[in-house]
Amino acid sequence: MGRWLPAAAGAMALALTAAADPMVDVVEDRYAADPVLEQLMDWVTFQLSFDGESMTPDMAVGEWEPQLNGTPQFRPGVQGSALLAGSDSARAYYPRGPNATLGTRGAVSLWVCPVQWTRINGGNTTFVMTGNSTFYVQRQGPAHNEEGRATRHENLQYLVRGDLTGNVGLGMGTSKWLDGEWRLVVANWSWPVISWSIDGGELQSTTVKQSPDESYFGRLAVGATGGEPTLIDEITFYQRPLTLREIRLMYETFRPGSEEQQ
């Protein structure tokens, strides 16, 4: 995905270089090719593309300096670089504030790709969460007893937890997810309702016990230092929930191979 936000000095330098030298190859902004996706960008509050193998956000409307736990590892992503979550990689903590409007309404989109998922006994891998564990998107690893019977099924989870909201969430089995295949995950919240869509599929929803406010959530955390190795890419927070039309356009526009198919 192109870096459409001039907040980063690198993006500004790229724009100035391109203006001076028409031979510079600037990444095409595919958001601008569709008016629905172009308008969606007006609602972005925080974005991490990991391009250039960096944990610096492409966009942040609030304070953005990361605090790292571990050394981040990167691999090729949906476009550019992706962060390796799990294994011996890193987790980054960011000031949340207006970057992720969890106390009102909003959404987060991200691409997820299994790298080497254990199908017998494996740990949990968090992708996006709050530091106080009141909100997160993760993959729960499987567990089996000595007789080979499943005691915990592997699945993708979108969870909201705590005394106020109750422990509620949405889940999808991942036993058929293949290593190397990218999946689009979009998680919406408009309290008391949370909903999500995987790969542009129909929105599934549930409700929390009581609506939280901003004080309920901690700082923003991205990545994991343990769990099953998984690539995550293009993490983007929005100030409102995404519509199914927007989600499907995003999936069809940015999924790997979509450029060749258009």
N, C-alpha and C positions, 0 to 999 in steps of 0.2 A: 504494500500500500504506500502511496505517496505521503510525504510529510507536508500536510496542508497548512500547518500552523506556524506563523513566523515568530513565536515566542522563543524558540531555540536559536542561539547565535549561529549554529551550523546551517540551519535552514536559510537564514538571512544571507549568509556568505554564499551559499549555493545559488540563491536567486541573483545576487549581484554578479557572480561569476558568469552565470548563464547570459545575463544581459550584455556583458562585455564580450563574450565569445559565443557566437551562434553555433559553434561546433560542439559545445558541451552537451552531453547526453543526459537530459533531465528525466527522471522517472515520471512516467505519465500518471496523472492523477485520475484514476478511474472513477472516483467519487463524482467528479465534475461531469462525467459522461451521462449521468442519469440525474434528473432534477430531484427525485425523491431522496437519493443518497446524498446529493449535494446539500439539500436543506437539512438533512439529519445532522450534518457536521456542525450546524449552529448550536446543537445541544450537547456537544462533547465538553466534558470537564477535565478529563485526564486520559492520557494515552501513552502506552509503552509499546514500541515496535521492536525494541532490542536491536535495531539495525546499527551496524558499526560495532556490534558486540558491546553494547552499553546498557546500563541500568538507568541512565538519565531519561526522564520522560520526554516525549516529543511535545507534549502539551500538559500543562497543569495550571488551573485557575487559582490555586492556592500555593502554599509552601511545598516544595517538591524534593528537597535534598534527601537522598536515600541513606538509610543506615543499614549496612550489610552485615549479615550473619553468615560467614563462609565466603568462599570464592566462587563467583558465578561462572558457569560453563555454558557455552553457546554452540549451536549447531545451525545448519541451514533451515530456514523457516518457510512459512507460506510465501513470503517474499522477503529477501534479506535474511537477517539472523533471527533465531528463536532462542529462548531461554530453556535450558535443561532443568526441569524440576525433579526433585528426588535425587537418588544416588548420593553423590558427595558434592552436589552443587550448593547454591546459596539461596537464602531468603532475604528479600529486601523489605524494609519497613519505610513507609512514607507518611508524612503528616496527612491526615484525611481531610478534615475541614470541608471546604467546598469542592474538593477534588472528587469526592464520592458522597452524594447527597442521600445517605442511607436513612436519615431520619424523616424524609418526606416521600419522595417518589423518584424513581430512576431506573437505570439498567446498567449491566455490564456485559460486553461481548468479548469472547476470546476464542482462539483456535487451539485445539488440543490434539496431540498426536502420540499414541503409545510408542515407546521405544523398545522396551523389553519387560513386558508385564508378566509376572508370575501367575500361573493359573491354579496353583495348589495352595500355597501360603504366602501371602504378600502383605506388606504394610500399606497404610493410607498415604496418599500423596495430595497435599493441598496445592491448589493453583492460585486462588485469590481468597483472602479471608481478612477479618479484622483481628488485631492483636489480642483482643480479649475473647476471641472465639464465639462471638455472638452472631456472626455471619460468615459463611464460607461456601466455596465451590471446590469439591475435591473428588478424587477417585478412591473409593474404599476397596482395599485389596481383599482377596478371598482368604478363608481359613478352613481347614479340614482337620478332623480328629484322627486318631491312630487307625481307625477302621476305614478312613477315606470318606467319611460322611461330612458334608458341608456344614460348618457351624457359623459361617459368615459368607454371604454371597457377594461377589464383586459387583460394584455398580458405581455409576456417577451420581453424585449427590449435590443438591443445592439446599443448604440448611440454615435455619435461623433458630438460635438457641437462647435459653435463659428463663428466669422466673417470670418475667413480664410477658414475653411472647409465647412461652412454652417451647418445647423442642419439636419443631415441625420441619418438614422438608419435602422435597421432590426427588425421585430417584429413577434411574434407568439402568438396566443390566448392561454390562460391558463385556460379557464372556465371548462375544463374537466380534469385538473390535480388534482389528488386525494391526500389528506393529507397522508403522510407516504410513498409516492412513490418517489424514487430517479430518477433524470434526469441528463444526462451529457450535458453540454453546452460547446462548443468550439468556441471561437471568434478569427478570423484571421484578420490581417491587412498587406497589402503590397501596400502602397499608390500609386495611389488614390483609390484603391479597398479595401473594407472591406467585409468579408464573415463570415458565421457561419453555424454550424450544431448542431442539437438537437438530442440526442440519436442515433448518427451515421447516421442520415438522410442526404439526398443530401445537398450539400453546396448551400446556397443562398447568393447572393452578391449584392452590390450597390457601388456607387462611391461618393467620396466627391468632393466639388467644386474646392478645391486647396489642394495640398499635404502639410501637416504640417511638422515641424521639432521638435527636442527634446525640444526646448524652449517653444513650444506651450502647453506642458502638465505639470501639477503640480505633487506633490508627490502622492504616491500610497496610496489609502484608501481601507480598507477591512471591510465589515460588516456595520451595521446600528444601530442607537439608536432608531429608530421609524419605523413604517410601519407594515406590516403583518408578523407574526412569521414564519421564514423560516430557515431551516438548510442549511449551506453551508460547503463543505468539499473538501479537496485535491486541493486547488487552486495552479495552476502551470503556470508559464510564460515561454515561449520559445523564442529563438532568431530568429525563422523563422515561417511562417505559417505551420500548420499541414495539411497533405494530408488526403483525405477521407479514404484511407486504414488505416492510423494510427489512425484516430478517431474511426473507426469501431472496430479495434482491441482493443483499449482502452475501449470502451463501453462493448464489449463482455467479456473482461478479468476481468474488475473490477466492473461491475454492481452487486449489491447485489444478491446473489443466483447463481452467475456464477460458483463458485467453485464446488457447488453440481452438476451443469449441465455438467461439463467437465469430 
